[in-house]
């Protein structure tokens, strides 16, 4: 994906995320819903990660000869944020195993569905319009990684991570509400966190390899 196209797509996704964030926080405060308010602030961290991608694109416009390194730097920084997010999800999920909490299932499902819809819209915006993401999540594509836009990959992974957690959370919440399987909520949280952490580690390794290969930016 060309840098100018990525920058424009990222800007649009940031606006979608910020609008959703303001709406959720505002409605959460109005209705005294902690779930909505918390998800709104989570959207804020999502917007921060995407802003890093946008910032890197802006710098690439000025330093065309450093595009590969700047993309790797953006990917590395965003991968760190992704990893911190994954660790946070795992920690909170394990905490809920030890100290179970009452879940307002109907409200939580509504919030999660809203988040998933927004994430799917963002995935569509960041794709090529045909559902192609232009990168692989696994570790068996090293030659392909050498030609990847790691800055784009980082932004896409943040969106996919949110979508993944939303889908898994909806499954857990629905089964918890109708079948009483409350244990699924923290269990799926741990599984989702581990998957996201693996994505973050793979991205860190790929971007670090580029940064080590070129010592100056």
Secondary structure, DSSP 8 states (H G I E B T S, - for coil): --HHHHHHHHHHHHHHHHHHHHHHHHHHHHHT-HHHHHHHHHHHHHHHHHHHHHHHHHHHHH-GGGHHHHHHHHHHHHHHHHHHHHHHHHHHHHHHHHS-----HHHHHHHHHHHHHHHHHHHHHHS-SSS--SS-SSSS-HHHHTTS-HHHHHHHHHHHHHHHHHHHHHHHHHHHHHH--THHHHHHHHHHHHHHHHHHHHHHHHHHHHHHH----
